């Protein structure tokens, strides 16, 4: 069964990138890809990891702005420390 080639475009969302990355990892671990396809999958996986890290960095910066650079415990964590 031929595998579809790795997509070159950027993913629309973080979740889409993670799903594609998981699919690539599964195929590579199963040994389903030829050597050239494995190299292409590895390259695409590297691009997806960079994309995901950039998205996480953006979110981290947004949270810092919203919280005023001050870390606050989650409500569940605060409840546990008060008990």
N, C-alpha and C positions, 0 to 999 in steps of 0.2 A: 504494500500500500504506500503510494508516494506521500510524502509529508509536504504540507504547504510551506513555501519559503518564508523566512523571517520578514516581518513587516519593517519598513524603514521609517515610517512616520512616527511622530511622537504620540504617545497614548493620550487619550482624552482626560483620564483621571488617574489618580494614584492607585485606586483599586483595580483599574484596567491594567495598569503596568504590573502590579503584583500578580494578577491572574496570568498574564502572559509570561512573566518570569517563572512562575510555578510550572506552567506547561512546558517551558523550555527545559527546566531542571529535570522534570519527570522524563522527558524524552531522552535527554542526555544520559541520565542515570540508567535508563532501561537499555541503552545501547541501540536505540532505534534509528539513529542517524548515521549517514555515511561521514567519512572524515571531513569533507568539504562542508557539509551541512552542519556538522558539529562545530567547526570553526566559525561559521556564520552565526550559529545559535549562541556561541560564547560571546561573540562581538555584540550581538543584539542584547544579550543578557547584561553585558557591561554597560551598554547605553541605558537600559532600563534601571539598573541599580543607580546610576548617576542621576537619572530623572527622579527616582524616588527619594534619594538623599536630598536633592535640591528642593523637592516639595516639602519634605519634613523640616528642612532648614527654614523655609518660608513660614511654615506654620509655627515653628518655635519662635521666630522673630515676632510674629503677630501676637502670640500669647504673651511674650515679654512686654510688648507695648501695652496690651490690654491690662496686664497685671502690674504695670509700673515697675518692671524688673524685680518684682518681689514674689518669691515662691510662696504659694499658699497650699496648705494640705487639702486633699479632697474631703468632702463632707463626711464620708464613711471613715476616713482616717481620723478626723477630728472627734467623731463620736467614740471611737475605740480608745483614744487617749484620755477622754474624760471619764470613762467607766472605771 
